[in-house]
Amino acid sequence: MEWMKLIGDSIQYIEERLDEDLTVDDIARHIGISPFYYQKGFTMLCGFTVVEYIRNRRLALAGSEVLDSDRSILEIALKYGYDSPDSFSKAFARFHGSTPSSVRKSRATLKSFAPLKIKVQLEGGYLMDYRMEKKGEFTVIGNGKRFAYGGAKDVIPHFWDEHYASGKGKVVCGEFGICLDEEKGMDSFEYLIADAYRGQEVPEGFTLRTIPAFTWAIFPCKGPMPSALQETNEKIFTEWLPNTREYEIAAGYCVERYDDPRKYPLGMRDENYTCEIWIPVKKRQ
């Protein structure tokens, strides 16, 4: 309930300031949680990032003003955070399918994007296994790529497919899947298909990364990939973290550790396949 209230409060805060300068830092500060945690939880619950939500709401409102007001295109562009009519026109056309000038001249069809409304449902009462474990720093060798937070769960499985199809699986088998957002940014993160580094040569196209020492909350996950992993990850960020009074995220890392698929009749699609999700945590102040 507390987490849903925070999201609801943040949406109200956004809606009241759509024609003002607005950042994820501002919103997170208003509801009293870290920007990284807020962005991650918002995306998990809503299916798109905070930045995407703000952009879509502004463009939807701008469409109504282009159609029904006497304001100039420049005035509307500036009101909703665009520096020039050209940048506004491009974003407007991507969203609505028509430029502002053509909408005003021909009364073209516009797209709507309604504000989110939170429906409170009775949830919880679930059992979620986890353990706390201190680990020293460790180095991995991996194949990395950046992804936007919005829609990442749909495209990362394809990245794994590309990794093996290209022959890179002969260098890195994929013991780990690691999300790295050390700056705790708002739009994107680096994802690494990785193995523990044991001093071998690093071929072109691969990188070495050292994961710092942390206390990790480790969540076991059982079932066919990637759905079982995604369901556990969603529960961590929408149920466990919002409701734990003792811990908070310590840094912008998330580690998936995979068991050897050769141990299972159907590999990673097996109903008994196991992996783990590691979240770095620290005691709340």
N, C-alpha and C positions, 0 to 999 in steps of 0.2 A: 504493500500500500504506500509506504513512504517513497519508494522509487517512482511509482506512477504519479504521485503528487508532485515530485520534483520535475518530472517531464512535463506535466500539465502546467506547472508554474512557469517553466521555461518557454513553453509555447505561447502562453499569455504575454510574457515579457517580449517575445519576438513580435507578436502581432501588434503590440502597442508602439513598436519602434521600427516598422518596416521602411519608413521614409527617413530614418536617421542612420548615422554611422553605427554599425553593429558588428561585433566580433564574437566568436565562440568564447573567447576569454571573458568578455563582458557578461555573457549569459551564464557561464559556469560560475563566475564570481557571485552573480546575483542569487543563484540557488545554493551556493555554498559547497560545491564539489570541484575536483580538479578538472580542467579542460579536457585532458586526455580521457579520463574516465567518463565524463559526460558525453563526449563525441562517440566513444566506443559504444556506450549503452544506448544512446539515441539511435545509432545506425542499426544495432542489433534489433531493437524494438520496432523501428519504423521502416527499415528497408532502404533508406537513403540517408545521406549525411545531413548534418545541421546546415552546412553551407548550401547544399542542393535544395533543401527545404526553403531557406530564405530566398534563394534566387528564384525558385519557381513561384513562390507567393508574390514576390515583387513583380515578376513578369506578368502574372495573371492580373494583378491590380493595374499594372501599367496598360495592359490591353484594354481594360474597361475605360481608362482615362483617355486613351487614344481615340476610342470609338465614340465616347459620350461627352467629352469635355472640349473646351476651346483652347486649352493650354497648347503651347507649341511642343513639337517633338523634343526639342532641346530641354525645355523646362521639365518635361516628364522624365527624360533620360537622367537629368541631374537629380531629380527628386528621388529616384530609385537607385542611385549610387553609380551611374555610368558617367565617365568623364567626357564622352563625346557622342553626338548623334550616330556616328558610324558604328562604334562598339555596341551601343544600345540596339541599333537596327539589326546587327548580326545576331545578337543574343535573342532579340524579339522574334526574328524570323525562324531561328532554330526551335524556339518553343512553340510559337503559334502557327508556323508554316507560311506566314506572309509578313512582309515588312510593315512597319508602322504607317508609312505613307500609303501603301496599297489598302490597308485596313480602313484608313480614314477616307480614301477616295471611293472604294468600292464596297465598303461595309462587309469585308470578308469575315468568314467564320473565325471565332477565337476559341482558344482552349481555356478551360477553367482549371483551377487547382485550389480546392477548398482547404481551409485551415484544419489541422488535425484536431480531433476531439478524443479525449481519453475516456474510455469506458472501463470502469472499475469492475474487475472480476475477482471472485474468491479463488486464490491460487496458493500454492505452497503446500505444506504438509508432506513434502517429498523427502526422500532419503538421498543424500548425495555424499558418496564416499570421497574423502581426501585425506592427505597427510601433509605434514610440514617437514621439510628437509633442507638443511643448510648444505650448499654446494660451493666449492671453490670455483674460481674462474676456469673456463675451458675454451679451447680453440677448435673451430670447425672449418672445414673446407666446403665450399658450396657454390651453387649456381643461383644467382640472385636476379630479382626483377622487382620493379616498383608497381604497386597496385593502388588504385583509389579505394577508399574504405567502402563506398557504396558499390554493392554488387560483387565484392571480392570473393564471397563464398561460391559464386557461380563460375568465376574465371580461374581461380587458383587450381582446381582439379585439372583444367586444360593445360596449365603450366606443367604439372606433373606428367601429363601425357606427352607433351612436347619434349620434356627432359629425356624421357626414355626413348621416344621415337628418333631423336637426334643422335642417340648413342652415348649421351652424357652419363647415362646410368652405369656405364662401364667404369667411370671415374668416381662418381658419387652415387652410391646405392640408394640413399635417401633414408638414413636412420632418423634424421630430424627434419622437421619443417619449422622454420623460425621466423616469426614476425619481429621486425626491428623498426622501432620508431623512437630513436634515442632523443630526438628533439621534441617528442610528443606533439607532432604536428596535427593539423586539422583535416587534411585532405587525403594524404596518401602515406604508405609505409613500404618498407622493403621486405620482401619475402624470400627466404633462402631455403632451397633444398640442399641438405647438408649431411655430412658424416663427421665423426670425430677426426681431428687432424692428428696424424701419427708421424709427421716429419717427411711425408712423401713430397715429390715435386708437384708444384701447382701449375697445371696446364693453362694455356690461354683460355679465357672465358670463364675461369673459376676464380674465387677469391677466398682469402682467409679472414675470419672474423673471430674476435675473442669476446666471449660472453662473460660479463663480470660475475664476481661472487655475490650470491643473494641467498636469502631464505625463500624457498619456493613452496607455494601451495600446489600440490600435485594431485590431479584428478584422473583416476583411471577411467577408461572409456572402452566399452565392449560393443561390437557389432560391425556390420559392413560399412566400409568407408565409401564416400566421405560423409554420409548422412549422420552416422553415429557420432563422429567427431564434431560436426557442426551443431548437433543438438546439445552436446555437452558444453561446448563453448558458449552457446547462447544462454544456457542455464547459469553458467559461471557469472556472466556479465549482467544478466537481468534478474537473477534470483539470489545467488550466493553472495556476491560482492555487495549488492545494495543492502543486504540484511545482516551481514557479519558486522558486529560492533567492535571487533578486536583488530581487524586488519584492513589495509588499503593497498592499492597498487604502489609498488616502490619505484618502478621504472618502466620505460616503453619497450618491454620485451614480452614475448609469448612463445613458448617452445612446445612443439608437438614431438613426442618421441614414439617411434613406431617399432613394433615387434617385427621379427623376420617373417614375412608372408609365406615363406616356404614351409613353415611349420603348420599351416592350415590347408585343408583340402581345397578350399575355394580362394586361397590367398587373402587379399585385403577385402574381398567381398564376402568372406565367411562370417556367419552369424556369431561365431566365437572369437573373431579377430580382436586383439587388444592393442591399445596404445595409451598414451598419457598426455595430458595437457599440463604444462608447468607455467604458473603465474608468479612473478616475483612480488613479494609482499613485505610490508613492514608494519609494526605496531602503530595504531592510530595514536596521535598525540592527545 
